[in-house]
Amino acid sequence: TGTKKENIQLSENERLEIFDIRYLTSENGEYLNVLLKENSKSVFVDYIFYTNQSIDAFTFDTEINEGYIKAEAIDDYGTNYIEGNLSDSGFNGKIEGREVNFVSAKSPFSGAKIIRYSYTNVSPTNASEEDIKTFEYYSSIFLFNNDSKSAIIDKINLDINSEITNAKLDINKLSDIKNILSNNMLPFYNDWRPGEDEYGYNYYSISEYGIDYLSEKIASINEYFYEYTGGAHGVHGKIYKVYSLSNGERLKIEDILIDVNNLDLINKVKEKLLSIADEESYFNLDGLSLQENNFYITSKGLTFTWGIYEIAPYATGDSEVLFLVDEIMPYLKDEYKKIFE
């Protein structure tokens, strides 16, 4: 459903952007998050693939012209290419010269919308160059499309955005959404806002969403966050949320596993962690626990995750290990043995 065109009051420092997000998957389990910016040719494609025990991604920022996209993404390991045709039914083309075909998942969800609010400002321009401080804030809400007016989808959407508001959000009421997001920003802005004799500090905050898995039984999404308030580096991480489509409940790892304290499973998790980095890269794996683990699900299997400082120092980064479907199956409760189908 399209959004009603409201006359939303925005200051020169504010922006409100709407994106359609599609989740497309291939036979080998790789997947795409495609973000199409409303009233624009802009398209962002996150290509997610598997290496060793973890999932990697490249982001392509480009334009779509009559359904055709072509772009490159450069990182520390080289340049990656994507080109092909994007349609309502999927993406067909090449990535790194390899023929690929991605299609929409079999799921009650047709996709989602992301509404991103941003606000930027700088300290007084009469300050010296080294004293000028910037404030950049990007916050989003994520709403699965709900053309069928499903109570379960409403319940999931409410939980996804529960950190932002406890109210039901209507995609057609953009002014309400803008007010919620801008009001949530105010405490951070008021803390930063320079006084007469001081110029605050550099502040940067962002939240972004992606889809990890959609099926007839499960929806798995993630929210990436980053915040910088000065110092050597900022704080970042991902919050994963996995939902049952039978009742809209958010699943905990304790709901899915027979026993989160199973020593055989914990030892296998340790082995996988040590295959990625040596023991000195972690704090102390002897006390490793799977309780309340921040996990996610894809068609490949279940991935256990730990953010920075949970089991390793900042330099090690986020830690995650993938258990393929066959590997995790013996540890799942009977009612969850078919969640990967």
N, C-alpha and C positions, 0 to 999 in steps of 0.2 A: 504494500500500500504506500502511496506517495505521501509526502508531508505537506501539510497546508502551509502556504507562504505567509508567514507572519511578519509583521513589521517589528522586528526585534531590535531593541535599543542596545547598541554596542558602542563602547568608547573607541577612540583611535588605537588604544592599546589592546583591544580584545578581538578575538576571532572565534567563530563557531563553525565547525566543519562537519559534514555528514559523509559517512562512507558506507557503502554496501560491502559486506565481507562474505566471500564464498569459500567453502571448504571443498577441495577437489583431491581425489586420491587415485593412486595408480595400483596396478596389480601387485607390484613388489613392495607395497606399503609406504612408499614415499608419498608426500602430500604437499599441496599448495594452499596457502592462505592468500587469496586475491582480494585486495582492497580497491574498490572503485570509488573515486571521489565524486560526489553528486555535482551535477552541472559542470563537469570538467572532463577532460581527456586523461587526467592523471590516474595512473594505476600503479599499485605497489604489489609486488609478488614476493611472498616469502616461500622459498623452496626448501623443504625440510627433508633431510636424507639421513642415512645411518652410517656411522663409522665406528668400528670396534664395539664398545659397550655404551655408546652415547649417540645422541641425535645432534646433528649440526644443521645449520641453515645459512642460506644466502638471501639477501634482500635486493630485489631489482626495483628501481625507481624509474619509471618511464611513462610514455603516453600510449594510448590505444587509438589506432586509426582504422576505422571500419573493421574492427575486430582483430586487427593484427598488432602484435607487440614484438619489440626487439630491444634488448638491453644487455648491458654487461654489469657485473658487480666485481669490485676489486677488493681483495683483502690481503693478509700477510702471506698467503699461499699462492697468490696469482690472480688471474682474471677468469671469471666464469660468465658464460653466455646463455641467453635464453632467447628464443624466437619462435613464433607460431601464431596460431589462431585461437582466440578466446571467444567462446560463445556461451549461451545460457546452459548448454549441456556439458561443457568442459573445456579443456585445453589440449590442443594437438599441435606438436611441433618438435623442437629440439632443445635440449639442455646439454651444454658441453659437447655438441655434435651428436649426441645420442638421441635417437627417436623416442619420444615419450607420448603417452596418452593418459590424461587425467580426466576423471569423470566425477559427477556429483555422487556423494555417498547415498546409500539407501537408508534414509532417515526421515522421521517426521519433520525435521528442520530443513527449510529451504535455504537457510543462510541467516544472516544477522545484520544489524546496523550498529555502527559505532558513531557516537556523537562526541566530538573532541572540542573542548573549550581551552583556549589558550590566552594568556595575559603576559605581556612583556612591559618592562619599564626600566629606566636607568635613573641613577641618582642625579642630583642637580648638575646641569652642564657647566656651571661656573666653577666646578671643582677641577683640580688638576687631573691630568689624564690618569695617573696612577690611583687617584682617589675615586674615580667613577666606578660605580658598582652596578651590576645588572641583576634584574629579577626576571626569570623565565619560568612560567608555570603552565604545564599541559596536563589536563585531566580528562578522562573519558568515561562514558557509560557504554555498556554493551548490552544489546537487547536482541535476543533471538526473534526472528520474524514470527508473528503469531496471527496469521490470516484466519486460522481456524478457530480463534478465540479459545484456545485450550487453557484450562485452569492449571494444568501441569506446567505448561510453558510459562504462564504468568508467575507461578511459584518459583521456577528456576530463575527467571529474570529478576525477581525480587531479591533472591539470595545472592546472585552475582553482584548486584549493586548495593548490598546491605551496608557496606562500609561507607557509602556515600549518602544513602537515604533509606529510611524504612517505609517509604511510600511507593506505591505502584507508579511506574513511569510510563507516560504515553508518548510515543514517538512523534505524534502530531502536535504535541504541546511543547514546542522548542523553547518558548520563553520560560516555562517552568523549569525545564532542564538547565537552561542557561543560568537561572537564578540559583538553583541548587549547587551547581558546580562553582559558580563565582563566590557564593557565600562560604563554601568549604575552603576556598582559597584564602579568605580574608585573614584568618589567624596567622598564616605564614607571611602574607604581605605586610600586615601590621607590625610583625616582628622585624621584618627586613627594612621597612620604610624609613629612610633616613630622617633624623631630626635636624634641627637647625645647625648644630655644631658637629654632626657626624654623618657618615655616608653609608652606614649599614655594611653589608658584605655581599659577595657574589652568591646568588641563590639560583639553583636550577632543579626543577622537579618534573618528572614525566611519568605517566602511566599509559601503557599500551596493551591491547588485548589480541589474542590469537586463539585459533581452534586447533586442538590436538587430535580430536577424534569425534566423529558423528556416526552412529549406527542406529539400528532400530531399537537398541536397548540402552545405549549409553551416549552421553554428551560429556566431552572432556575439554575444558578450556584453560587458558592461562592468562595471567596479568603480569606483565613485566613492569617493574618500577625502578626508578633511579632518583636519588636526591643528593644534591651537593650543597653544602652550607659553608664551604671553605676547607682549608687543610689540603692534605696531599691527594685525597681522592674522595669520591662520593660513596654512597651505599646503594647497592642494587640487589635485585633478586627477582624471583618469580613465585607467584602464588598460583597453585594449581587447584582446580575445582572439577570434581567428577560427579556427574548426576545420573541417577537411575531415571529412565523415561517412563517406568511403570507407575511411579508415584511422585516424581520430582524431587526426591530427597537427595541431598548431597551425601556422597558416600565417603566414609572414613576408611582408612586402611584396615581398622579393626573389624569393619563390616564385611570385608572381602576375604581376609585371610582366616584360615582355621585357627591359627595361633601365631600372634605377632612375636611371641617369645620362642618360637621354634629354633633350637640351636643349629640344626642342620641348615635351615634357610639363612640364618644370620651369618653362619660361616661362609656360605656361598656368596652372600653380599660382600663380606670382607675380601674374599678372593677376587671378586670382580673389581672392587675399589683398588686393590693392590696391583691389578693388571693394568690400571690406568696411571697410577703414580706410586712411588715407593713409600714405605711406611713413614719416613721422616716428613712426608708432605702432609700427614694427618696429625691431629692432636693425640688421640689414644683410641685405637679401634677396639681395644679389649672391652670397653664399656658400650660398644655400639648397640643402639636400640632401634627397633622399627616402630615403636609406639608413636602414634600421632605423626607418622611420616607424611611429608608433603609429596605425594605420588601423583603420577598421571598415567593415562592409558592411551595407546594407539592400537592400530590393527596388528602391529608387530608383537605387542605384549605389554607388560607393566614396568614402568620405570620408577625406581626409588630415587628421591632427590634430597639434597641437603644444601641449604644456602651458605653464603660466606659466614665464617666463624662458628658454624654448627659443629662440624667435625674437622675443619681445616682452616688455616689462616687465610687472610684476604688474598694473598698472592696465589694460592691454589685455586681460588675461584669457587664457583658452584660445583658440587659433586653429584653425579648421577650414574646409575647403573641400570641397564636394560635387562629384564628377564623375558626372553622370548616366550611365546604362548606355551610351548611344550615344557619349558623350564619351570614356569610359575604354576602350571596346572595342578600338580600334586598338593600345593599349599592353599588352594582356593576352596572356599566352601562350595558345596554342591550347587547352590542356587546361582553362583557366579561363574561357573565353569563355561558358560556360553556367552559371556559378555564380549568376547572378541569376534563374534560372528556378525 
